[in-house]
Amino acid sequence: MRTLLFTMVFCTIMPVLTMAQYNMRPSAYFQDMLFYNPASIPEMSAESQRLLVYSRTKIIPDNEGIWEKSPTFYADYLGINDENNSYFTVSLMNDNYSFFSRNSVYGGYGKNFNLGNNSTLTLGGRLVLHTDLVNWSDYQLRHNETGRSFRLSPDMDFGVQLRWKSLNFGTSVKNTLGITQELDGAGFIQTQRAFIVNTSYDFTVKDRFIVAPYVLLYSELKTEIDLGLFLSFERKVNFSYLIRVNELRSTFTLEGRLYNSLSIGAAYDQSPLLPSNNLDIFVRYFF
């Protein structure tokens, strides 16, 4: 029954899917939210550099060949310059779809401003180059193209993050330009613009435990609300639970530092309303 329902929904929205390039939605984002907001740098302790490798796989049980998509891969390098309170990032992402594959290159820069003893304001931005390799034999609508072709879609991301004592508040926009690739005067790949608002509050218990409720508002083709709770023990073992309210989707994330500089984590989500589940696996290395 769930498979039949998914088939009907998929066929209904297929014309929309051919017009939209959805942004990846990492589930394990609270401890490292730079993907959502280029001004939200992670907790670095004494290290000045961080390397993140992230994969996200969508799973639809009993799909019987309806859904076939390889995992999305994302890698990001962050370097911090303490002398002028600035940082830069370089990122790569690979995402494959039904008739095209997208490789994106990011280059970002940000700067911290001290607003007093207990508050900082961070401004960050990224230049993005999306490259799409289109396989025209897999494109289902009528066209006269053959073989494969490249389409380029440059874009920009911007973000602001404010920290006052233990309160964090940020807002960002991804794919500010939102370029649409056209075929015979009609759009067939549209890079979706996304608006994000995030807020959280850190409660520290005996300098060892951190408890942080958090909220993320994400607006792309629709608006979604995440409500979550993050728990950390000495920044070595991290656990979080969030619920995506619109979908009743529960996400569990667990991360542990195996060594002083290396941490490995995973996130899994599921929803009683939708047949899809997602498995995220990530590695972070600080040095």
QUIJO-V562077 format. One record per helix or strand of 3 or more residues. SS is the DSSP state (H for helix, E for strand). FROM is the first residue (numbers start at 0). TO is the last residue. If there is no record, write none. Layout:
BEGIN
SS_FROM_TO, SS_FROM_TO
END
This chain:
BEGIN
H_1_16, E_48_59, E_71_80, E_85_95, E_99_113, E_118_134, H_135_137, E_147_163, E_166_173, E_179_182, E_185_190, E_193_204, E_208_218, E_222_232, E_236_243, H_244_246, E_248_256, E_261_270, E_275_285
END
